[in-house]
Amino acid sequence: MDILESVGPQLLVHDGQNIVKRSPGFYLKGKTVAFYFSAHWCPPCRQFTPQLAAVYRQLKARGVAFEIVFVSSDRSPSDQESYFRSMPWTAMLYEAARGDLGRALAQRFSLAGIPRLVVVGPDGAIVSGDARAAVAADPTGVNFPWAGPASAVATGGWASNPVALMLLFLVAWLVSNWMTKGHPAPMQHVPD
């Protein structure tokens, strides 16, 4: 995954009191990037955003090569701008987040709901398919980049996880054999 291509030719960034468009290279190249899928209308998102902002500020103060890209699910550009003003990081342009680029990211990360924080290493590999709980449990960012076992969904589904696929097949085979041998249904009372 090429991080720079995935966000489009420009990002929104804070420049003092203004929000301006800038090339993503300076902000993302060679860094660990977290894609933050969120929206102002989402109560869990509004609850998590201040926690994430506090951790982000601590990581930046320590000089960690890290950036967050807000991928908006807001209903209008003005809603996105209003919500983005509460965030210290970068954001995809509204048109990109709600258009083909945003849909491609959502598909790449198997997005099923918000808020969602996907951490990607500088090489484009997924470090954490959903770091939200890890961030909430790590308010100082000591465990950054919150690496852990990537979920099957985050890494491309069951088909890309041979162990999970084998376990699924084994369970299906066992159930099928058990059912075809005439065993009574589970929890069924068999007379003496």
C-alpha positions in Angstrom: 0.0 0.0 0.0 1.4 3.4 -1.0 0.3 5.7 1.8 0.9 8.9 -0.2 -1.2 7.7 -3.1 -4.0 6.4 -0.8 -4.8 9.9 0.6 -4.8 11.9 -2.6 -2.7 14.8 -3.9 -3.5 17.1 -0.9 -4.2 16.9 2.8 -5.9 19.3 5.1 -3.6 20.6 7.8 -3.7 23.2 10.6 -1.7 26.4 9.9 -2.3 28.5 13.0 -6.0 29.4 13.0 -6.5 28.4 9.4 -7.0 25.0 7.7 -5.0 24.8 4.5 -4.2 22.2 1.8 -0.8 20.8 1.6 1.1 18.0 -0.2 1.0 14.8 1.9 4.7 14.0 1.4 6.0 16.2 4.2 3.5 14.9 6.6 3.4 11.2 5.9 6.6 10.0 4.1 8.6 7.6 6.1 6.2 7.7 9.1 3.9 5.3 10.8 0.4 6.5 9.8 -2.9 5.9 11.5 -6.1 6.3 9.5 -8.8 7.6 11.8 -12.3 6.8 10.4 -14.7 9.0 12.3 -17.5 11.6 12.0 -18.9 14.4 14.2 -22.4 12.8 14.3 -21.0 9.6 15.9 -21.1 9.8 19.8 -18.4 7.1 20.3 -16.2 9.0 17.8 -16.7 12.3 19.7 -15.8 10.5 22.9 -12.7 8.9 21.5 -11.3 11.9 19.6 -10.1 13.8 22.7 -8.4 10.6 24.0 -6.6 10.1 20.7 -5.6 13.8 20.5 -4.0 13.6 24.0 -1.9 10.5 23.0 -1.1 12.1 19.6 0.3 15.3 21.3 2.4 13.2 23.7 3.9 11.1 20.8 4.6 14.3 18.8 6.3 15.9 21.8 8.6 12.9 22.1 9.5 13.2 18.4 7.9 10.0 17.2 7.6 9.7 13.4 3.9 9.4 13.4 0.9 11.0 11.8 -2.9 10.6 11.8 -5.1 11.1 8.8 -8.7 11.8 9.5 -11.0 10.0 7.0 -14.3 11.7 7.4 -17.7 10.0 7.3 -19.3 13.4 7.9 -22.4 14.4 6.0 -21.1 17.7 4.6 -17.8 19.5 4.1 -18.8 22.0 6.8 -19.5 19.2 9.3 -16.0 17.8 8.5 -14.3 21.2 8.9 -16.1 21.8 12.2 -15.1 18.4 13.6 -11.5 18.7 12.2 -10.9 21.9 14.1 -10.9 19.8 17.3 -8.1 17.6 15.9 -4.4 18.3 15.9 -3.5 16.0 12.9 -4.1 15.9 9.2 -7.3 15.1 7.2 -8.2 13.9 3.8 -10.1 16.4 1.7 -13.8 15.8 2.1 -14.2 14.9 -1.6 -11.4 12.3 -1.3 -12.6 10.8 2.0 -16.2 10.5 0.7 -15.1 9.5 -2.8 -13.2 6.7 -4.5 -10.1 7.1 -2.3 -12.1 6.9 0.9 -14.0 3.9 -0.4 -10.7 2.2 -1.4 -9.3 2.7 2.1 -12.6 1.4 3.7 -12.4 -1.6 1.5 -8.7 -2.2 2.1 -9.2 -2.1 5.9 -12.6 -3.9 5.8 -14.3 -1.0 7.5 -17.6 -2.0 9.1 -18.2 0.9 11.5 -16.7 3.9 13.1 -14.7 5.0 15.0 -11.9 2.9 13.7 -8.1 3.6 13.9 -6.0 1.5 11.6 -2.2 1.9 12.0 0.0 1.3 9.0 3.8 1.2 9.1 6.1 3.3 6.9 6.3 0.3 4.5 2.5 0.3 4.1 1.9 -2.9 6.1 -0.9 -3.0 8.7 0.5 -2.8 12.2 -2.9 -2.8 13.9 -6.2 -3.4 12.2 -8.1 -1.6 15.0 -6.0 0.3 17.6 -8.9 2.1 19.3 -9.0 -0.1 22.4 -5.2 -0.1 22.6 -5.0 3.7 22.5 -7.7 4.0 25.1 -5.8 1.6 27.4 -2.5 3.4 26.7 -3.1 7.2 27.5 0.6 8.0 27.4 1.4 6.2 24.1 4.1 4.0 25.7 3.0 0.9 23.7 2.9 2.8 20.3 2.4 1.6 17.6 0.0 -0.7 19.4 1.0 -3.7 17.3 -0.7 -6.9 18.0 -2.2 -9.8 16.1 -3.9 -8.3 13.0 -7.5 -9.4 12.7 -8.5 -11.6 9.8 -10.7 -8.8 8.6 -7.8 -6.2 8.7 -5.5 -8.5 6.8 -7.8 -9.4 4.0 -10.4 -11.8 5.4 -10.5 -15.5 6.1 -9.1 -16.4 2.7 -5.8 -14.7 3.5 -5.4 -16.5 6.8 -4.5 -20.1 6.3 -4.7 -21.2 9.9 -8.1 -19.6 10.4 -9.3 -21.1 7.2 -8.1 -24.6 8.2 -9.8 -24.3 11.6 -13.0 -23.3 9.9 -12.8 -26.2 7.6 -12.1 -28.6 10.4 -15.1 -27.4 12.5 -17.3 -27.7 9.4 -16.1 -31.3 8.8 -16.5 -32.4 12.4 -20.1 -31.0 12.6 -20.9 -32.6 9.2 -19.6 -36.0 10.3 -21.3 -35.8 13.7 -24.7 -34.9 12.1 -24.5 -37.7 9.4 -23.8 -40.4 11.9 -27.3 -40.2 13.4 -26.3 -38.6 16.7 -29.1 -37.1 18.7 -29.4 -33.3 18.6 -27.5 -31.6 21.4 -29.4 -31.2 24.7 -31.9 -33.8 23.6 -33.2 -36.1 26.3 -32.7 -39.8 25.4 -35.1 -42.2 27.3 -33.5 -44.8 29.6 
